């Protein structure tokens, strides 16, 4: 499986990633957070409206980006478009990496796809 992933990363002109998967995961986590006890959320001093609005914006932007990728992924001869798509995907991935690692688990750096601590 790992070899197949590495082969795909090395040979595909467009990275085999999905911005929509990230946006859906963020929305899933927001819904999970908001379904918790109100007192627990209040103690965290979170801007619930801001989190909700921004997760919806992320989902909308990811959907638009995926449409752009779908419309242009066959344009592998256009190096500029392919490079733009890959650069955007790499920058998006980097936004979810915390260089110091997660609290009490410094070896896990991905904010969305790290294993649960419980």
PLY file of the C-alpha trace (Angstrom):
ply
format ascii 1.0
element vertex 118
property float x
property float y
property float z
element edge 117
property int vertex1
property int vertex2
end_header
0.00 0.00 0.00
2.76 2.44 0.92
4.63 1.62 -2.27
1.49 2.25 -4.30
1.04 5.64 -2.64
4.66 6.58 -3.25
4.41 5.46 -6.87
1.26 7.52 -7.33
2.85 10.61 -5.79
5.88 10.22 -8.03
4.09 9.57 -11.31
0.80 11.48 -11.24
1.03 15.00 -12.66
-1.62 16.24 -10.18
-1.19 15.23 -6.54
-3.75 12.60 -5.50
-5.21 14.72 -2.70
-8.62 16.20 -2.04
-9.25 19.60 -0.48
-12.83 18.45 0.00
-11.70 15.67 2.37
-10.01 18.25 4.58
-13.01 20.59 4.55
-15.41 17.76 5.36
-13.22 16.64 8.26
-13.08 20.19 9.64
-16.87 20.46 9.41
-17.25 17.06 11.07
-15.05 18.20 13.96
-16.97 21.47 14.30
-20.30 19.63 14.44
-18.83 17.26 17.03
-17.57 20.18 19.10
-20.92 21.99 18.96
-22.82 18.85 19.94
-20.97 18.73 23.25
-22.23 20.13 26.52
-22.73 23.91 26.33
-20.82 24.48 29.59
-17.83 22.61 28.20
-17.79 24.84 25.10
-18.29 28.02 27.16
-15.28 27.11 29.32
-13.15 26.93 26.18
-14.06 30.56 25.33
-14.56 29.75 21.66
-16.14 31.98 19.05
-18.74 29.41 18.03
-20.25 31.60 15.31
-16.83 32.33 13.83
-15.85 28.68 13.81
-19.14 27.69 12.16
-18.99 30.42 9.51
-15.36 29.77 8.68
-15.78 26.01 8.43
-18.67 26.62 6.00
-16.45 28.98 3.98
-13.71 26.36 3.90
-16.17 23.78 2.59
-17.41 26.16 -0.10
-13.87 27.06 -1.18
-12.88 23.38 -1.26
-15.88 22.56 -3.47
-14.92 25.35 -5.89
-11.31 24.22 -5.91
-12.29 20.60 -6.57
-14.43 21.78 -9.50
-11.42 23.70 -10.83
-9.23 20.63 -10.44
-11.82 18.46 -12.15
-12.06 20.88 -15.07
-8.29 21.15 -15.44
-6.83 17.83 -14.31
-6.87 16.53 -17.89
-4.73 19.53 -18.87
-1.53 17.80 -17.83
0.28 19.39 -20.76
-0.34 22.82 -19.24
2.49 22.89 -16.75
1.42 26.20 -15.20
-2.08 24.99 -14.26
-0.74 21.66 -13.00
1.85 23.49 -10.91
-0.79 25.86 -9.49
-3.05 22.97 -8.48
-0.18 21.08 -6.82
1.10 24.21 -5.06
-2.35 24.97 -3.63
-2.71 21.38 -2.41
0.71 21.41 -0.77
0.05 24.77 0.93
-3.31 23.50 2.17
-1.66 20.38 3.62
0.96 22.50 5.38
-1.72 24.56 7.12
-2.72 21.47 9.09
0.81 20.62 10.25
1.81 21.88 13.69
5.58 21.87 13.82
5.83 21.32 17.57
3.48 18.35 17.60
0.21 17.85 19.41
-0.02 18.36 23.18
1.36 15.33 25.00
2.04 13.69 21.61
4.87 15.64 19.95
5.50 12.92 17.39
2.06 13.57 15.84
2.04 16.83 13.95
-1.07 16.67 11.73
-3.95 18.54 13.34
-6.75 16.71 11.52
-5.55 13.22 10.81
-3.58 12.29 13.91
-4.80 9.25 15.84
-7.11 9.97 18.75
-5.45 10.37 22.11
-8.21 8.39 23.86
0 1
1 2
2 3
3 4
4 5
5 6
6 7
7 8
8 9
9 10
10 11
11 12
12 13
13 14
14 15
15 16
16 17
17 18
18 19
19 20
20 21
21 22
22 23
23 24
24 25
25 26
26 27
27 28
28 29
29 30
30 31
31 32
32 33
33 34
34 35
35 36
36 37
37 38
38 39
39 40
40 41
41 42
42 43
43 44
44 45
45 46
46 47
47 48
48 49
49 50
50 51
51 52
52 53
53 54
54 55
55 56
56 57
57 58
58 59
59 60
60 61
61 62
62 63
63 64
64 65
65 66
66 67
67 68
68 69
69 70
70 71
71 72
72 73
73 74
74 75
75 76
76 77
77 78
78 79
79 80
80 81
81 82
82 83
83 84
84 85
85 86
86 87
87 88
88 89
89 90
90 91
91 92
92 93
93 94
94 95
95 96
96 97
97 98
98 99
99 100
100 101
101 102
102 103
103 104
104 105
105 106
106 107
107 108
108 109
109 110
110 111
111 112
112 113
113 114
114 115
115 116
116 117
